[in-house]
Amino acid sequence: MHSNARALVRKTAPSYPVRLRRFDVRLSQPARATENTTGTDVSEPLWINDPTELLRRLEHAPSRIGLDTEFIRERTYWPRLALVQMAVGDEILLVDPLLPGMAAALAAWLDAPGVLKVMHSASEDLITFKCACGTLPRPMYDTQVAAGLAGTGAGLGYQKLVEQVTGVVLPKGETRSDWMRRPLSAAQLEYAADDVRHLAALHDATAGRLRALGREAWLAEDVERMLATAAREEGETWPHLSMRSAQFLDAAGQRRLLRLLRWRDRYAREQDHPRSWVLDNDLAFTLSRDPPADADALQRRLDAIPKSPRRLAAAIWQALSTPLPDEDRMPAPAGDPDRNAIKRLQDAVARRSAELALPDGVLASRRYLEALLENGQWPPALQGWRRRELESALAPLLAPAASTG
């Protein structure tokens, strides 16, 4: 995610892995420190393009490895793995997953029980590994989540947390790079290596703080929830709940919207296209609110809209006009919440957060408080340790709506 003023470039020689040679990169900003401040000597990165060599280097891996990915998702439903970065003891490995056999080699190691995989803001990386390798990194430690639970800050980016913990300033660099290109540029290589260079230091700092606070179990719950979400094969059961505009539809319109959104997600997954390329939210809402009389009417409407999915008219009509077996059980989307009630819940959460020295947003976000207020059911994201810490404070504000669900 980040780059230093000193760049590391790979030598494209025929033998691999190759040690990346160092060369100067002239940057417009002042040079930043690149020395390792963690007390551990991390060598220059190695480019790994041989599955056998990868497994050899991981055979006697330490009990903790820093892990990150680079992927692209602009034109697909599923993320495409483009690079895997590993901090293995004193070495940084940059693994090319595009080569035959590499995904299988990665899969053989990812769920090794004796190796902790330290990551930062890992949600999308987890999905990427699941798509590319068919498995997830376990056991896993997320330094962003840990920093929030330790009271350091909510949702801190890698760059900011590295600066807080180590004092090293990592400039932004290649956030919009084409990671599928080969060879990668010097700036890309440097950025990729920095993504794992400081993970051990972040783990040491946050894990120590969590132990002192007795919050290791909190992190374990949150990480397990992340892994379960990434492992989920099916799409959302009730995708209409994520659309604010759904509340403005009548019951029949909401059923039509549910049909369209489920079909869209299924088709997008099968074709590996972004959902918005299949059917955008505005058009899905319009067709649900004002449905065409028949398939021909739908085709005429789509033909009149620039860049509409007119070639999918038959499939859209079938989805729109075919009832779902469970649509009578669909939950209604939340309306505009009672602002005063939400404010009271937020104030109670803020007071409890202050008592626990937790940053704003870690304990409960407005989105989940709205869901709780709407039906009295504690959403999955607020179950576990969060519910235990909040229930006594929120229950009086939820009565009589609150349930034991």
C-alpha positions in Angstrom: 0.0 0.0 0.0 2.8 2.4 0.5 6.3 3.3 -0.8 9.6 4.6 0.5 12.0 7.1 -1.0 14.3 4.2 -1.6 13.0 1.8 -4.1 13.5 -1.9 -4.5 13.5 -3.2 -8.0 13.5 -6.8 -9.3 16.2 -8.0 -11.6 14.5 -9.9 -14.4 17.1 -12.6 -14.7 16.2 -16.2 -15.7 16.9 -17.7 -12.3 14.3 -17.2 -9.5 13.7 -16.2 -6.8 15.7 -13.1 -7.4 16.9 -10.7 -4.8 15.6 -7.2 -5.6 18.4 -4.8 -6.2 18.3 -1.3 -4.6 18.3 1.8 -6.7 17.4 5.5 -6.2 14.0 6.8 -7.1 13.7 10.5 -7.3 10.5 11.7 -5.6 8.9 15.1 -5.4 8.6 14.8 -1.7 11.5 14.7 0.8 13.1 11.3 1.4 11.5 9.3 4.2 13.1 6.9 6.5 13.2 3.3 5.3 15.2 1.7 8.1 13.5 -1.0 10.1 12.7 0.4 13.5 11.2 -2.8 15.0 14.5 -4.3 16.1 14.2 -7.0 13.4 16.4 -7.0 10.3 14.2 -7.4 7.3 16.1 -8.1 4.1 15.4 -6.9 0.6 12.4 -8.7 -1.0 12.6 -11.9 -3.0 10.5 -12.4 -6.1 9.0 -15.9 -6.0 7.6 -17.4 -9.2 8.2 -21.1 -8.5 5.6 -23.0 -6.3 8.3 -25.5 -5.2 10.5 -22.6 -4.0 7.6 -21.0 -2.2 6.9 -24.2 -0.3 10.5 -24.7 0.5 10.8 -21.3 2.1 7.6 -21.8 4.1 8.5 -25.3 5.2 10.2 -24.0 8.3 8.4 -20.7 8.6 8.2 -19.0 12.0 5.0 -19.0 14.0 4.1 -15.6 12.7 4.0 -14.3 9.1 2.9 -10.9 7.8 0.5 -11.3 4.9 -1.1 -9.0 2.3 -2.4 -9.1 -1.2 -2.8 -6.9 -4.2 -5.8 -7.5 -6.4 -8.1 -5.9 -9.0 -11.8 -5.8 -9.0 -12.8 -2.9 -11.2 -14.3 -5.0 -14.0 -15.3 -8.2 -12.2 -17.6 -9.4 -9.5 -14.9 -11.5 -7.9 -11.5 -10.0 -7.0 -8.5 -11.3 -9.0 -5.4 -12.0 -7.0 -2.4 -10.3 -8.6 0.3 -10.5 -5.9 0.9 -12.0 -2.5 3.3 -10.4 0.0 4.7 -12.2 2.9 7.0 -11.2 5.7 8.7 -14.4 6.8 11.1 -13.9 9.6 13.8 -11.6 8.1 12.7 -12.1 4.5 10.0 -10.4 2.5 8.6 -12.7 -0.3 6.7 -11.2 -3.2 4.8 -14.2 -4.7 3.5 -14.2 -8.3 0.1 -16.0 -8.1 -0.5 -15.8 -11.8 1.8 -18.7 -12.5 0.6 -22.3 -12.8 0.6 -24.2 -9.5 1.1 -21.1 -7.3 -2.5 -20.9 -6.0 -2.3 -24.6 -5.0 0.9 -24.0 -3.2 -0.6 -21.0 -1.4 -3.6 -23.0 -0.4 -1.5 -25.7 1.1 0.0 -23.2 3.5 -2.8 -20.7 4.2 -4.6 -22.7 6.8 -1.5 -24.1 8.5 -2.6 -24.2 12.1 0.8 -23.4 13.6 1.4 -20.2 11.8 -0.4 -16.9 12.7 -1.1 -14.8 9.6 -0.9 -11.2 10.5 -2.9 -8.9 8.2 -4.3 -5.4 8.2 -7.8 -4.5 7.2 -8.2 -8.0 5.8 -11.8 -8.3 4.7 -11.2 -7.9 1.0 -8.0 -9.9 1.1 -9.9 -12.8 2.7 -12.4 -12.8 -0.1 -9.6 -12.7 -2.6 -7.8 -15.7 -1.1 -11.1 -17.6 -1.0 -11.7 -17.0 -4.7 -8.1 -17.7 -5.8 -7.1 -20.5 -3.5 -10.3 -21.9 -2.2 -9.4 -21.4 1.4 -8.8 -18.7 4.0 -5.8 -17.8 6.1 -6.2 -19.4 9.6 -5.4 -18.5 12.3 -5.5 -14.8 11.4 -4.8 -11.6 13.3 -6.1 -8.2 11.9 -4.0 -5.3 13.2 -6.6 -2.7 12.2 -9.3 -4.5 14.2 -6.9 -5.0 17.1 -5.9 -1.3 17.1 -9.5 -0.4 17.5 -10.1 -2.8 20.4 -6.9 -1.6 22.0 -8.1 2.0 22.0 -5.5 3.2 19.5 -8.0 4.3 16.8 -11.0 3.1 14.8 -10.5 2.0 11.2 -6.9 3.2 11.1 -5.2 2.7 7.7 -1.9 0.8 7.5 0.1 4.0 6.8 -1.3 5.8 9.8 -0.9 2.9 12.2 2.7 2.3 11.1 3.5 5.9 11.8 1.9 5.8 15.2 3.7 2.6 16.2 7.1 2.8 14.5 7.5 6.5 13.6 8.1 5.5 10.0 6.3 7.6 7.4 5.1 5.6 4.4 4.0 7.8 1.5 1.1 6.8 -0.6 2.1 5.5 -3.9 0.5 2.8 -6.0 -3.1 2.6 -4.8 -4.5 2.5 -8.4 -1.8 0.5 -10.0 -2.3 -2.3 -12.6 -1.1 -5.2 -10.5 -1.7 -7.7 -13.3 1.0 -6.2 -15.4 4.4 -8.0 -15.7 7.0 -6.9 -14.9 5.8 -4.8 -12.1 7.4 -1.3 -11.8 10.0 -0.4 -9.2 7.4 1.7 -7.4 5.0 -1.2 -7.3 7.6 -3.5 -5.9 8.5 -1.1 -3.2 4.9 -0.4 -2.3 4.1 -4.1 -2.1 7.0 -4.8 0.2 6.2 -2.0 2.5 2.7 -3.5 3.0 4.1 -6.3 5.1 7.4 -4.9 6.3 5.9 -3.5 9.5 3.2 -5.9 10.3 5.2 -7.7 13.0 5.7 -4.4 14.8 2.0 -3.7 14.6 1.2 -7.1 15.9 3.6 -6.7 18.9 2.2 -3.4 19.8 -1.5 -4.2 19.5 -1.3 -7.7 21.0 0.5 -6.5 24.0 -2.1 -3.8 24.6 -5.0 -6.3 24.2 -3.4 -8.7 26.6 -3.1 -6.0 29.2 -6.7 -5.0 28.8 -8.0 -8.6 28.7 -9.5 -8.2 25.3 -8.0 -11.0 23.3 -11.3 -12.8 23.2 -12.9 -9.7 21.7 -10.5 -9.8 18.8 -11.0 -13.6 18.4 -14.7 -13.0 18.0 -14.3 -10.2 15.5 -11.8 -12.1 13.4 -14.0 -15.2 13.4 -16.9 -13.1 12.1 -14.7 -11.7 9.3 -13.6 -15.2 8.3 -17.2 -16.5 8.4 -18.3 -13.6 6.1 -15.6 -14.3 3.6 -16.4 -18.0 3.6 -20.1 -17.4 2.8 -20.8 -18.8 -0.7 -24.3 -17.4 -1.2 -25.3 -13.8 -1.7 -27.4 -11.7 0.7 -30.7 -13.2 1.6 -32.5 -9.9 1.8 -30.5 -7.5 -0.4 -33.3 -5.0 -0.6 -32.6 -4.0 3.0 -29.3 -2.4 1.9 -31.2 0.0 -0.4 -32.5 3.1 1.3 -34.9 3.8 -1.5 -36.7 0.4 -0.8 -38.7 2.0 2.0 -40.5 4.1 -0.5 -42.0 1.1 -2.3 -45.2 -0.6 -1.4 -45.2 -4.2 -0.4 -45.7 -5.5 -4.0 -42.9 -3.2 -5.1 -40.6 -4.5 -2.4 -41.2 -8.0 -3.5 -40.4 -7.1 -7.1 -37.2 -5.4 -6.0 -36.1 -8.5 -4.0 -36.6 -10.6 -7.1 -34.5 -8.3 -9.2 -31.7 -8.0 -6.7 -31.4 -11.7 -6.1 -31.4 -12.4 -9.8 -28.8 -9.6 -10.4 -26.5 -11.0 -7.7 -26.8 -14.6 -9.0 -26.1 -13.5 -12.6 -23.3 -11.2 -11.7 -21.6 -14.1 -9.8 -22.1 -16.5 -12.6 -20.8 -14.1 -15.3 -18.1 -12.5 -13.0 -19.4 -9.0 -13.8 -19.9 -6.1 -11.3 -23.5 -5.9 -10.2 -23.9 -2.4 -11.5 -23.0 -3.7 -15.0 -25.9 -6.1 -14.9 -28.6 -3.8 -13.5 -28.0 -0.6 -11.6 -29.9 0.3 -8.4 -31.8 3.2 -10.0 -33.2 1.0 -12.8 -34.0 -1.8 -10.4 -36.0 0.6 -8.2 -37.8 2.1 -11.2 -38.9 -1.3 -12.6 -40.0 -2.4 -9.1 -42.1 0.8 -8.6 -43.6 1.0 -12.1 -43.4 -2.5 -13.5 -43.9 -3.0 -17.3 -47.1 -4.7 -18.4 -45.3 -7.5 -20.2 -42.0 -8.6 -21.7 -42.5 -6.4 -24.8 -43.1 -3.3 -22.7 -40.0 -4.0 -20.8 -38.0 -4.4 -23.9 -39.3 -1.0 -25.2 -38.4 0.7 -22.0 -34.9 -0.7 -21.9 -34.4 0.2 -25.6 -35.2 3.8 -24.7 -32.6 4.0 -22.0 -28.9 4.6 -23.0 -26.6 1.9 -21.7 -29.4 -0.2 -20.3 -29.1 -4.0 -20.1 -31.5 -4.4 -23.1 -29.9 -7.8 -24.1 -30.9 -9.1 -20.7 -34.5 -8.1 -21.1 -35.9 -11.6 -21.2 -34.0 -12.6 -18.0 -35.0 -9.4 -16.2 -38.7 -10.0 -17.1 -38.6 -13.6 -15.9 -37.0 -12.4 -12.6 -39.4 -9.5 -12.2 -42.6 -11.6 -12.8 -41.7 -14.8 -11.0 -42.6 -14.9 -7.3 -40.0 -16.2 -4.9 -40.9 -19.0 -2.5 -39.9 -17.0 0.6 -40.8 -13.5 -0.4 -43.9 -13.5 1.9 -41.4 -13.7 4.8 -39.2 -10.9 3.6 -38.5 -8.2 6.3 -39.6 -4.7 5.5 -36.8 -2.2 4.9 -36.3 0.3 7.7 -38.0 3.6 7.3 -36.5 6.9 8.5 -35.5 6.3 12.1 -36.7 8.3 15.0 -33.9 10.8 15.3 -34.4 11.4 19.0 -34.4 7.7 19.7 -31.3 7.1 17.6 -29.6 10.0 19.4 -30.3 8.5 22.8 -28.9 5.2 21.7 -25.8 6.9 20.3 -25.3 8.9 23.5 -25.5 5.7 25.5 -23.0 4.0 23.2 -20.7 7.0 23.5 -20.8 6.9 27.3 -20.0 3.1 27.3 -17.2 3.6 24.8 -15.7 6.3 27.0 -15.8 3.9 30.0 -14.0 1.3 28.0 -11.6 3.7 26.4 -12.8 2.6 22.9 -12.7 4.9 19.9 -16.0 6.1 18.4 -17.4 3.6 16.0 -15.8 0.5 17.5 -18.6 -0.5 19.8 -21.6 0.1 17.5 -22.2 2.1 14.4 -25.4 4.1 13.6 -26.4 1.5 10.9 -26.6 -1.3 13.5 -28.3 0.9 16.1 -31.0 1.7 13.5 -31.5 -2.0 12.8 -31.8 -2.6 16.6 -34.2 0.2 17.0 -36.3 -0.9 14.1 -37.2 -4.4 15.3 -35.6 -4.9 18.6 -33.4 -7.7 17.3 -29.7 -7.5 18.0 -28.0 -7.7 14.6 -25.2 -10.3 14.1 -22.6 -7.5 14.2 -23.6 -6.6 17.7 -23.8 -10.1 19.1 -21.1 -11.5 21.4 -18.9 -9.2 23.4 -20.6 -6.1 22.1 -24.0 -7.1 23.2 -22.6 -8.1 26.6 -21.1 -4.6 27.0 -24.1 -2.7 25.7 -27.3 -4.5 26.6 -27.7 -3.2 30.1 -27.2 0.4 28.8 -29.4 0.1 25.8 -32.2 -2.1 27.1 -34.1 0.7 28.9 -34.0 2.8 25.7 -35.3 0.0 23.5 -38.3 -1.1 25.7 -40.8 -2.3 24.8 -39.4 -2.9 21.3 -36.4 -4.9 22.4 -36.6 -8.6 22.3 -34.3 -11.4 23.4 -33.5 -12.3 19.8 
